[in-house]
Amino acid sequence: MTVIQILFWVACLGFATPFLLYPVGLYLLSRLRPKLAVGNAVPTATLVISAFNEEGVIGEKLQNALALEYPSGQFEIMVISDGSDDRTDEIVAGYGDPRIRLCRLQPRGGKSAGLSRFCPEANGDVLVFTDANSIFQADALNKLLRHFDDPDIGYSVGRQSYANTDQSTSSDSENIYWSIELMLKAWESRLSSVVGADGAIYALRKEFFESLEAEDINDFLLPLKVVAAGHRGVFDPEAVCFEDAAPDFQGEFRRKRRIVNRSFRAVIKVPATLNPFRVGWFALQLFAHKVLRWLCPIFLVTMLVTSTVLCICEQTGIATGNTYTVLLSLQLVGYVIALLHFIPLFRRIRLVYVAYYFLMVNIASAMGLGLLISGRAIGVWKPER
């Protein structure tokens, strides 16, 4: 009984930490630090757009990039086409602006392979990574790059917002999750460094770029290496871009599975970032924000199994009280609410589809971890859009 009770409460603690204890503790600790100073840097930059079969959006992306409020002589645009077999290359090549450079990877090798091949050829002092469907606000590049007059800053991360949150239950669910993430990013940045970056809008000093393996996730692994090297990463909520969320739960499921698989692999590659004597508060941020969240499927299963055993003990008289019976009932109610999503009548109820989204994300995390344990990596994929 005692061992099972301990397992249950340890799992509860593990589950509650990333969703409750960490946000509260992070907020309070971040208040003890001064607000981030705003710089005035205008470094030379290379806007790196990774593209695979993006004929539907690449034209708008290039128009958006060319219209950015940044000195035209200070940045170039590098489109890395990962073996695209549609009109993506043709559209890019059709622009007459000398700032645009088409870099074709053939045969297709994946996003990380393309970055490793062409980023060393970039002319900018800072690499600005973005997606083909991410539309920057006019001043986003200015806001993102202004921090680099501080030599301690190795990367800066902008604020991605979703433009289609009212179009589907999956995009609304992702927007709720992302709103919480943005608050955490701001508090993390103030306390030490923002954990990871965002492939839609983040900047990295070119000197910190390293060659990547196909399965590496560049917007998580490279920032971890920057922090391990003794530098910082900041989040700037005023550097804004917009893109659409995955159009359905299936697309979001595949995306989460891929992210967990590749991100956990990144942490394993840079273990120093989990050492508080090496990186200070960042180690606790990484562990509580990311690692424990990825492990939540294990905590959920442990809570369900142990509370079931303890409930049986209470109902058969082996143990007294009804504590675990109540706790098991609460868990089952949560699962039932999530499963109501399979009944069309309930799918548009926000509580139902958000609960389903939460369950789906944890199943995706479990599958991502399973792939990692089995030695399988995800290096090439098709954009959900």
N, C-alpha and C positions, 0 to 999 in steps of 0.2 A: 504493500500500500504506500509506504513512504517513498519508495523509489519512483512509483508511478506518479505520485503527487508532485514530486520534484520535477520529473520530466514535463508534466503538464504546465507548471508555473514557469519553468525555464523557456518552454515554447511560447507561452504567453508573453514573456518579457521580450523574447526575440521578435515576435510579431508586432508588439506595441512600440518597440523602439523606433523603427523608421517612420511610422505613421503618426506617432503621438509624442513620445519622449524626446526624440531627436529634434523635431521642429520647435518644440517649446524651449528646450535647452539651447538650441542654436540661436533662437531669437534673443534670449536673455544674454547670452555671451556676446553676441554681435553688438548689443547696445553699449558694451563696455569699450568698444573700439571707435575711433573717430570715423566720420564718413570719408569715403575715398576722395582724394584730391583729383580734380579734373585737369588733364594736361592740354597741351596745345600742339602736339607733334603733327607734322604733315610728312610722313616718310614716303619714299617711293614704294609702290605696292604692285603686286600681281594678283588680279582677281582670277582665281582658279575655279572653273566650272567643270565638274565631272558630268559627262553625258553618255547615255546609252539609249538610242532610239528616241530622241526628244524632239522630233520634228514639230510636234504640237505646241511646244512651249519655248523652244530655244530662241525663236525670233523675238518674242516679247522679252525674254531674259536679256538678250543683247541690247535691245533698245533701252531697257531699264538701266543696264550697266553704263551705257554711253551717256545717259542723261544725269548721272550722279553728280552731286555738287562737290566735286573734288578736282583740284587742278589737273587739267587734261594731260599735261606733261609728266605727271607724277604717278600715273598708273597705267598698266596694260591689262589686257584680258586674254587669258589662256583657256581655250576650250579643249578639254581632253576627251576625245571621242573614243569610247571603249568598244571598238569594232562595230560601230553602229551600221546597220544595213538598211536604214530608211533614208530620208532626205536631210538628216541632221547635218552631215558634213557639207552638203551642197548649200544649205542655208547659211551656215557659218562662213563658208568660203565666198559667198556672194556679197558679203559686206566689204566695202572698200576702205574702211577705217584702218589705218596702219597699227592702231593699238590692239586690234583683234588678231590672235594667232590660233590657227587650228592645229592641234596635235593629235594625230590618230594612232591609237594602239591597235596593232594587228599581229596575231589574232587576239580576240578578246581575252583579257586576263583579269578583269575585275577592277573596281575603283582604286584599291590600294596599289595594284600593279601599275596603273596609269599614273598615279601620283609619284610613285618611286621613279618611273621612267622620265617624267617631264619636269617635275618641280625643281630639280637641280639646274635646269636651263632658264628658270625664271629670272627676270632682271630686277624685280623689286626687292627691297630690303625686308619687306613683310609680305607673307603669303596670306591672302584672304580666301578662305574656302567657302564655297556655296554650292547650292543645287540648282539644276536647270529650271526648276519651277518656283524658286524662291525670289520674290520680288522685293527689292530693297526700297525703303523710303529714301527720298532724295538726299537726305543728310546722313544716311546710315554709315557710309564709309568714313566720313569725317568723325562721327562719334566713335566708331569702332577703333580707329587708328590714333586718336588723340592721346591715348595713354602711353604710347611708346617713347615718349621723352623721358620716362622713368626706366633706367637700365635694368631695374629689378623685375619689370614686367616682361614675361615671356610670351603670354598669349592673352587675348581679350575675346570675350564672347558677347554676342548681341542677343536681342530678344526676338525670338521667333513667335509669331502669332498666327492663329489659324483663321482663315477667311471664310470657311464654309461650315461654321459650327451649327447653323440652323438647318442644314440640309439633310443630316442623318443622325441617328441615335449614336452611332459609333464616333462620329466627329465631335458631337457634344460631350460624350464621355471622355474622349481624349483631351478636349479643351479644359474640362474640370481638373483632370490630372495635371495638365500642363500649367494651369494657373497656380497650382500649389508648387510645382517645380520652380517656377519663376521666382516665387517668394524665397524658396530655399537658396536659389542661386545668388540672390541679392545678399542674403544674410551670410552665406559662405564666403562670398567675395569680401565682405567687410571684415569677417573674422580672420581669414587667412587667404585661401584661394578658392575659386569656384571649382567644384568637382567635375572634371570633364568639360567638353565643349559642345557645340551644336553644329553638325555638318552643314546646316543651312546658312549659318553666318558666324564665322569665327576667324580670328587673325592670329598668325604665329610668326615670330621672327624667323626669317629664312635660315639663320644659323642653327636653329633648333630642329629643323626638319631632318629626319633620318629615313633611310630606305625602309620600306615596309614589306612584310610578307603578305601573301594574297589574303590570308584570313584576318589580318590585323584591322582594327577599327581605328582609323586615323584620328578622329575627333575625340577619342578617349585615351588611346595609347600615347600619342605625342604630348598632350597636356600632362599626363602622369610623369613622363620623362622630364618635362620641364620642371615640375615641382621637385622631383627627385634630385635634380641638378642644383636646387637651391633658389629657384626663381618662383615668381608668382603668376597667377592668372586672375583676371578681373572680369566681372560681369557688368556690362553697361546697358541698362534697360532702355536707354534712349536711342540705341542703335537697333532699329526695328526692321524686320522683314516679314513678309506674309507668304504663306503657302497653304494649300489645301491639306487637310488630314486624309488618312487612308479612307477610301470611300465606303468601306464596310468592315465588319468585325473580323472577317477572314483575313483581309489585308493587314489589319492592325495586329492580328495574332501572329502572322508570319514575320512582321517587322519586329515585334517584341521578342520572339524566339531568337531571331538573328542577333539582335542587339545584346541580349543576355549572354548568348554563346560567345560572342566576340569580345564583349566587355570583360567578362570574367577571365578570359584568356589574357587580356591586357593586364589585369591586376596581377596575375601569376607571373607575367613577364617583368613587372616592376615591383617586386615585393617591398622595396624600400619605402614605398608610399604608405605602407601600413605600419611603419615604425615611427611612433610619436617622438622618439629621441632624435630622429632624422628630419622629419617634416612637421613636427609640432601638431597643432590642432587639425591639420589636414588629414592625418592618419585616422583620427576619430570620425571626421566627416565622411571620408571614403568608406569606412567600415559600416557606420550607422546608416548612411544615405543609400549606398549602393549594395554592398556585400550582404547585409542583413535583409535588404529588400529582395534580392535575388534568391535568398534562402527561404523566403516566406512560404513557398509551397511545402517545404519540409516542416516548418512550424505548424502550418494549418493541419496537415495530416497527423502530426504528433498530438496536437490539441484534440482533434476529433477522436482518435483512437484511445488516448488515455482518459479523456472525460467519459467516453462510453464505458470503459472498464470500471471507472470509479462510480459512475451512475448505477451500474449493475450491482456494485457492492452496496450502495446505499439502499437500493430497492429490495435487496435480498437480506438486509439486516446485518451484513458483514461490517458495514460502517454506518455511523449515525449522521443525521442531517440530510439536507437536500441541495447542498451547495453545487455539487457537480451535476446533479440532475438539471438544475436551472441553467448552468453554463452550457451543458450539452444542448438543451432546448434552444438557447439563443443562437448557437451555431447552426443548428438545423433550420431554424427560421430564416437565417441569412442565406443558406443554400437553396431553400425552397423559393425565396424571393428571386434569386438569380435564375433558377430553372424555369420560372414562369415566363421567361423570355421566349421559350420554345412554343408558347401558346400565343398565336397572333393577336388575340384580344388584349394582351398585357404588354405588348412590345413597345408601345409608345409611352408607357408610364415611366417617368424618369428614374424613380427608385429602382424599378425592375431592370432597366437597361444599364444603369450604372453598376448595380450589383453584379449583373452578368458580365460587364466589362471587367470588373475587378477579378471575378473568378477566371475569366478567360486569360487575363494577363498573367495570373499565377500559374495556370496550366502551361502557358507559353514559356514562362520562366523555367518550369520544371522540365520541359522538353529541351530548352536551350542548355540547361545544366546536364541533362542526360546525354545530349550530343557531345558536350565537352568531356564528360567522363568516359564516353566510348571512343574518344579520340577523333571525332568528326568535327570538321571546321566548315564554316560557310564563307567562301571567298568571292563567289560570283552570284548575283541575283538580279532579278528584274524589278525595276521600280514599281511600287504598287499602283502608281497613277497610270 
